[in-house]
């Protein structure tokens, strides 16, 4: 899976410090949406983290199609 930096240009971004990956960015956006739901906020943190990364992985796969 190709996982490029989410923000490939900018101050401090180097091959040794690529910044946030696109997968992490997708997961963070999904987390934001999930946290807006009072029902889903009852989930355990590890379940929520797993769910948003599953969604991020699906988004990464969709980009390859």
Secondary structure as a PSIPRED ss2 file (coil, helix, strand):
# PSIPRED VFORMAT (PSIPRED V4.0)

   1 X C   1.000  0.000  0.000
   2 X C   1.000  0.000  0.000
   3 X C   1.000  0.000  0.000
   4 X C   1.000  0.000  0.000
   5 X E   0.000  0.000  1.000
   6 X C   1.000  0.000  0.000
   7 X C   1.000  0.000  0.000
   8 X C   1.000  0.000  0.000
   9 X C   1.000  0.000  0.000
  10 X C   1.000  0.000  0.000
  11 X C   1.000  0.000  0.000
  12 X C   1.000  0.000  0.000
  13 X C   1.000  0.000  0.000
  14 X E   0.000  0.000  1.000
  15 X C   1.000  0.000  0.000
  16 X C   1.000  0.000  0.000
  17 X E   0.000  0.000  1.000
  18 X C   1.000  0.000  0.000
  19 X C   1.000  0.000  0.000
  20 X C   1.000  0.000  0.000
  21 X E   0.000  0.000  1.000
  22 X H   0.000  1.000  0.000
  23 X H   0.000  1.000  0.000
  24 X H   0.000  1.000  0.000
  25 X H   0.000  1.000  0.000
  26 X H   0.000  1.000  0.000
  27 X H   0.000  1.000  0.000
  28 X H   0.000  1.000  0.000
  29 X H   0.000  1.000  0.000
  30 X H   0.000  1.000  0.000
  31 X H   0.000  1.000  0.000
  32 X H   0.000  1.000  0.000
  33 X H   0.000  1.000  0.000
  34 X H   0.000  1.000  0.000
  35 X H   0.000  1.000  0.000
  36 X C   1.000  0.000  0.000
  37 X C   1.000  0.000  0.000
  38 X C   1.000  0.000  0.000
  39 X C   1.000  0.000  0.000
  40 X H   0.000  1.000  0.000
  41 X H   0.000  1.000  0.000
  42 X H   0.000  1.000  0.000
  43 X C   1.000  0.000  0.000
  44 X C   1.000  0.000  0.000
  45 X H   0.000  1.000  0.000
  46 X H   0.000  1.000  0.000
  47 X H   0.000  1.000  0.000
  48 X H   0.000  1.000  0.000
  49 X H   0.000  1.000  0.000
  50 X H   0.000  1.000  0.000
  51 X H   0.000  1.000  0.000
  52 X H   0.000  1.000  0.000
  53 X H   0.000  1.000  0.000
  54 X H   0.000  1.000  0.000
  55 X H   0.000  1.000  0.000
  56 X H   0.000  1.000  0.000
  57 X H   0.000  1.000  0.000
  58 X H   0.000  1.000  0.000
  59 X H   0.000  1.000  0.000
  60 X H   0.000  1.000  0.000
  61 X H   0.000  1.000  0.000
  62 X H   0.000  1.000  0.000
  63 X H   0.000  1.000  0.000
  64 X H   0.000  1.000  0.000
  65 X C   1.000  0.000  0.000
